[in-house]
């Protein structure tokens, strides 16, 4: 079969067939009397083998080795191809993400595009100062898509940069809370805690549902962040977690402050006092925790808390009794 017919039937151009021949990949078995290349059935089969291997991403040199070296192991090559393909997909995915973010910024000209690219690159910089400047610049200079700010905030470990990113998200408007809520599903507790921190700094009303969901998180640090944020906003759902924080001594001062905010309502104040007293009565509550629970009553106004302190001033635990008596004197002071 002559080269033209082979090209028509195989879909491989005559030019490529000549290239294969020059590399020694596929050599026509014979020549016609006029000197034209003539391909046998075996030659055509080899052409299809070459094309099949090319479809897997092998280079022509690798294809030659695969077809001609008996000791060549395909498993090693396929493993390399898998690794290379994954790297290529990751790079293409990163490029696609960057393009989508630039498109979301709605640039009006190439200057805007270049500025957005510079800020996106700075957000991924190894320099904490560069990341912080990018976060602060994202509000007034070239708007950075909320998605990019959220991704940066959820991965940021430097406290100063993280604070700048949370501030930028609070200025970003709609969309931040929904994206941050996705961070609450992360398998990493540290990421979920950062998501709660950022949600807590969004304007009231935007993140309440997500913060309530975080109260059920298996990690105490995540629950504590959410409880303090909700408590200072007057959300009573946070009360059990806030009292747990007092018991275990985790940010118990912040927890007591949040309970004080919630206790501005008389009914809620009595509820808080009752729960605190119930926890004090549990046999499993150790002495340090009983002391913190007694101190927490100081932040709770109302008759229920006062009656509880009177009883506790006669507690068998001398430290608790002295604390309660001192707090009663403060309440009675003009």
C-alpha positions as CSV (number, residue, x, y, z in Angstrom):
1,X,0.0,0.0,0.0
2,X,1.5,3.3,-1.0
3,X,1.9,6.2,1.4
4,X,-1.0,8.3,0.1
5,X,-3.5,5.4,0.6
6,X,-2.0,4.6,4.0
7,X,-2.5,8.3,5.0
8,X,-6.1,8.2,3.9
9,X,-6.9,5.0,5.7
10,X,-5.0,5.6,8.9
11,X,-5.7,9.3,9.3
12,X,-2.0,10.0,9.7
13,X,-0.7,12.6,7.3
14,X,1.9,11.6,4.7
15,X,4.2,14.2,6.3
16,X,3.9,12.5,9.7
17,X,4.5,9.1,8.1
18,X,7.8,10.4,6.6
19,X,8.7,11.9,10.1
20,X,8.1,8.4,11.6
21,X,10.3,6.9,9.0
22,X,13.1,9.4,9.7
23,X,13.0,8.5,13.4
24,X,13.0,4.8,12.6
25,X,9.5,4.4,14.2
26,X,7.8,3.0,11.1
27,X,9.8,2.1,8.0
28,X,8.0,0.9,4.9
29,X,9.0,-2.7,4.2
30,X,9.5,-2.3,0.5
31,X,9.8,0.1,-2.4
32,X,8.0,-0.1,-5.7
33,X,10.0,-0.3,-8.9
34,X,9.6,3.5,-9.2
35,X,11.0,4.0,-5.7
36,X,7.7,4.8,-3.9
37,X,7.3,3.7,-0.3
38,X,5.2,0.5,0.0
39,X,3.7,-0.4,3.4
40,X,2.9,-4.0,4.4
41,X,0.0,-5.1,6.7
42,X,2.6,-5.3,9.5
43,X,3.8,-1.8,8.8
44,X,0.2,-0.5,9.0
45,X,-0.4,-2.3,12.2
46,X,2.7,-0.7,13.7
47,X,1.4,2.7,12.6
48,X,-1.8,2.1,14.6
49,X,0.3,1.0,17.6
50,X,2.2,4.2,17.4
51,X,-1.0,6.3,17.3
52,X,-2.5,4.4,20.2
53,X,0.6,5.0,22.4
54,X,0.6,8.7,21.3
55,X,-3.0,9.0,22.5
56,X,-1.7,8.1,26.0
57,X,0.7,11.0,26.0
58,X,3.9,9.1,25.2
59,X,6.6,10.9,23.3
60,X,7.8,9.5,20.0
61,X,11.1,8.5,21.7
62,X,9.2,6.6,24.4
63,X,7.0,5.0,21.8
64,X,10.1,3.7,20.0
65,X,11.4,2.2,23.2
66,X,8.1,0.6,24.0
67,X,7.8,-1.0,20.6
68,X,11.4,-2.1,20.1
69,X,13.0,-2.9,23.5
70,X,11.9,-6.3,24.8
71,X,12.9,-5.4,28.4
72,X,10.9,-2.2,28.4
73,X,8.4,-2.2,31.3
74,X,5.1,-0.5,30.5
75,X,4.0,-0.3,34.2
76,X,6.8,2.1,35.1
77,X,6.0,4.3,32.0
78,X,2.3,4.3,32.8
79,X,3.0,5.3,36.4
80,X,5.1,8.3,35.1
81,X,2.3,9.2,32.7
82,X,-0.2,9.2,35.5
83,X,2.0,11.5,37.6
84,X,2.6,13.9,34.7
85,X,-1.0,14.0,33.8
86,X,-2.0,14.8,37.4
87,X,0.6,17.6,37.5
88,X,-0.7,19.0,34.2
89,X,-4.3,18.8,35.4
90,X,-3.4,20.6,38.6
91,X,-1.6,23.3,36.7
92,X,-4.5,23.7,34.3
93,X,-6.9,23.8,37.2
94,X,-4.9,26.5,38.9
95,X,-4.8,28.5,35.7
96,X,-8.6,28.1,35.2
97,X,-9.2,29.2,38.8
98,X,-7.1,32.3,38.3
99,X,-8.9,33.2,35.0
100,X,-12.3,32.7,36.6
101,X,-11.3,35.0,39.4
102,X,-10.0,37.7,37.1
103,X,-13.2,37.4,35.1
104,X,-15.3,37.8,38.3
105,X,-13.4,41.0,39.0
106,X,-15.0,42.4,35.8
107,X,-11.9,44.2,34.5
108,X,-12.5,47.2,32.2
109,X,-9.1,47.1,30.7
110,X,-5.7,45.4,30.6
111,X,-4.5,47.6,33.4
112,X,-7.3,46.2,35.7
113,X,-6.3,42.7,34.6
114,X,-2.7,43.2,35.4
115,X,-3.5,44.7,38.8
116,X,-5.9,41.8,39.6
117,X,-3.1,39.3,38.6
118,X,-0.6,41.1,40.8
119,X,-3.0,41.0,43.8
120,X,-3.8,37.3,43.3
121,X,-0.1,36.5,43.1
122,X,0.6,38.6,46.2
123,X,-2.1,36.7,48.2
124,X,-0.1,33.5,47.5
125,X,3.3,35.0,48.3
126,X,5.6,33.4,50.9
127,X,6.0,36.9,52.4
128,X,3.5,37.6,55.2
129,X,3.9,41.4,54.6
130,X,3.1,41.0,50.9
131,X,0.0,38.9,51.7
132,X,-1.2,41.5,54.2
133,X,-0.7,44.4,51.8
134,X,-2.6,42.4,49.2
135,X,-5.5,41.8,51.6
136,X,-5.7,45.5,52.5
137,X,-5.4,46.7,48.9
138,X,-8.1,44.3,47.7
139,X,-10.8,46.7,49.0
140,X,-9.9,50.0,47.4
141,X,-7.5,49.3,44.5
142,X,-8.4,46.3,42.3
143,X,-11.3,44.3,43.8
144,X,-10.3,40.7,44.4
145,X,-13.1,38.1,44.0
146,X,-14.5,37.0,47.3
147,X,-13.7,33.4,46.4
148,X,-10.0,34.2,46.4
149,X,-10.2,36.1,49.7
150,X,-12.1,33.2,51.4
151,X,-9.5,30.6,50.1
152,X,-6.7,32.8,51.5
153,X,-8.4,33.4,54.8
154,X,-9.1,29.7,55.3
155,X,-5.4,28.8,54.8
156,X,-3.7,31.7,56.5
157,X,-1.7,30.9,59.6
158,X,-0.2,34.4,60.3
159,X,-2.5,36.2,62.7
160,X,-1.8,39.7,61.3
161,X,-2.5,38.6,57.7
162,X,-5.5,36.6,58.8
163,X,-6.9,39.7,60.5
164,X,-6.5,41.7,57.3
165,X,-8.2,39.0,55.2
166,X,-11.1,38.9,57.6
167,X,-11.4,42.7,57.4
168,X,-11.4,42.5,53.6
169,X,-14.1,39.8,53.7
170,X,-16.3,42.0,55.9
171,X,-16.1,44.8,53.3
172,X,-16.7,42.4,50.4
173,X,-20.5,42.3,50.6
174,X,-22.7,39.4,49.7
175,X,-21.3,36.0,49.0
176,X,-18.7,35.7,51.7
177,X,-20.8,33.9,54.2
178,X,-21.9,31.1,51.8
179,X,-18.3,30.5,50.7
180,X,-17.0,30.5,54.3
181,X,-19.8,28.1,55.2
182,X,-18.1,25.6,52.9
183,X,-15.0,25.9,55.1
184,X,-17.1,24.5,58.0
185,X,-17.2,21.2,56.1
186,X,-13.4,20.9,56.1
187,X,-11.9,17.7,57.6
188,X,-9.3,20.0,59.3
189,X,-10.5,21.6,62.6
190,X,-8.0,24.5,62.1
191,X,-9.7,25.4,58.8
192,X,-13.2,25.2,60.4
193,X,-12.0,27.5,63.2
194,X,-10.7,30.0,60.7
195,X,-14.1,29.9,58.9
196,X,-15.9,30.6,62.2
197,X,-13.5,33.5,63.0
198,X,-14.2,35.1,59.6
199,X,-18.0,34.5,59.8
200,X,-18.0,36.1,63.3
201,X,-16.6,39.3,61.8
202,X,-19.2,39.6,59.0
203,X,-22.1,42.1,59.5
204,X,-25.0,40.9,61.7
205,X,-27.5,38.8,59.9
206,X,-25.2,37.4,57.3
207,X,-23.6,34.5,59.2
208,X,-26.0,33.6,62.0
209,X,-27.2,30.3,60.5
210,X,-23.6,29.1,59.8
211,X,-22.4,30.0,63.3
212,X,-25.3,28.1,64.8
213,X,-24.3,25.1,62.7
214,X,-20.8,25.4,64.1
215,X,-22.1,25.0,67.6
216,X,-22.4,21.3,66.7
217,X,-18.8,20.9,65.6
218,X,-16.9,18.0,67.1
219,X,-14.0,20.3,68.0
220,X,-14.3,22.4,71.2
221,X,-12.2,25.2,69.7
222,X,-14.6,25.6,66.8
223,X,-17.7,25.5,69.0
224,X,-16.1,28.0,71.4
225,X,-15.5,30.5,68.6
226,X,-19.0,30.2,67.4
227,X,-20.5,30.4,70.9
228,X,-18.7,33.6,71.8
229,X,-19.7,35.2,68.5
230,X,-23.3,34.2,68.9
231,X,-23.5,35.1,72.5
232,X,-22.2,38.6,71.9
233,X,-25.0,38.9,69.3
234,X,-27.6,37.9,71.9
235,X,-28.3,34.4,70.5
236,X,-29.4,32.1,73.4
237,X,-28.5,28.9,71.5
238,X,-24.9,29.6,72.5
239,X,-25.6,29.3,76.3
240,X,-24.8,25.5,76.8
241,X,-21.5,25.8,74.9
242,X,-20.5,29.0,76.8
243,X,-21.1,27.3,80.1
244,X,-19.1,24.3,78.9
245,X,-16.2,26.7,78.1
246,X,-16.4,28.0,81.7
247,X,-16.3,24.5,83.1
248,X,-13.2,23.4,81.0
249,X,-11.5,26.8,81.4
250,X,-11.3,27.5,77.7
251,X,-11.6,31.3,77.0
252,X,-13.8,31.4,80.1
253,X,-13.4,35.2,80.4
254,X,-14.8,35.6,76.9
255,X,-17.5,33.1,77.7
256,X,-18.5,35.0,80.8
257,X,-18.6,38.3,78.9
258,X,-20.9,36.7,76.3
259,X,-23.1,35.3,79.1
260,X,-23.3,38.8,80.5
261,X,-24.6,40.1,77.2
262,X,-27.2,37.3,77.0
263,X,-28.3,38.0,80.6
264,X,-29.6,41.4,79.8
265,X,-33.0,39.7,79.4
266,X,-34.4,38.7,82.8
267,X,-35.8,35.3,81.7
268,X,-32.5,34.4,80.0
269,X,-30.5,35.6,83.1
270,X,-32.5,33.3,85.3
271,X,-32.0,30.4,82.8
272,X,-28.2,31.0,82.8
273,X,-28.1,31.1,86.6
274,X,-30.1,27.9,86.9
275,X,-27.7,26.1,84.5
276,X,-24.7,27.4,86.3
277,X,-26.0,26.1,89.6
278,X,-26.9,22.8,88.1
279,X,-23.4,22.3,86.8
280,X,-22.0,23.3,90.3
281,X,-24.1,20.6,91.8
282,X,-22.7,17.8,89.6
283,X,-20.3,15.5,91.5
284,X,-18.1,15.3,88.4
285,X,-17.4,19.0,88.5
286,X,-14.0,19.5,90.0
287,X,-12.9,22.3,92.3
288,X,-11.3,24.6,89.7
289,X,-14.4,24.3,87.5
290,X,-16.7,25.1,90.5
291,X,-14.7,28.2,91.2
292,X,-15.0,29.4,87.6
293,X,-18.8,28.7,87.6
294,X,-19.2,30.7,90.8
295,X,-17.2,33.6,89.3
296,X,-19.4,33.4,86.1
297,X,-22.5,34.1,88.3
298,X,-21.1,37.6,88.9
299,X,-21.8,38.4,85.3
300,X,-25.5,37.4,85.7
301,X,-27.9,39.9,87.1
302,X,-31.2,39.1,88.8
303,X,-32.6,37.3,91.8
304,X,-31.8,33.8,90.7
305,X,-28.1,34.5,90.5
306,X,-28.2,36.4,93.8
307,X,-30.0,33.5,95.6
308,X,-27.5,31.0,94.1
309,X,-24.6,33.1,95.5
310,X,-26.1,33.2,98.9
311,X,-26.3,29.4,99.0
312,X,-22.8,29.1,97.6
313,X,-21.4,31.4,100.3
314,X,-22.0,28.5,102.7
315,X,-20.5,25.9,100.3
316,X,-18.3,23.2,101.8
317,X,-15.6,24.2,99.4
318,X,-14.0,27.1,101.2
319,X,-12.7,28.7,98.0
320,X,-16.2,28.7,96.4
321,X,-17.8,30.0,99.6
322,X,-15.3,32.9,99.9
323,X,-15.7,33.8,96.2
324,X,-19.5,33.7,96.5
325,X,-19.4,35.9,99.6
326,X,-17.1,38.4,97.9
327,X,-19.4,38.6,94.8
328,X,-22.4,39.2,97.1
329,X,-20.7,42.1,98.7
330,X,-20.0,43.6,95.3
331,X,-23.6,43.2,94.3
332,X,-24.8,44.9,97.5
333,X,-22.2,47.8,97.2
334,X,-23.8,51.1,96.1
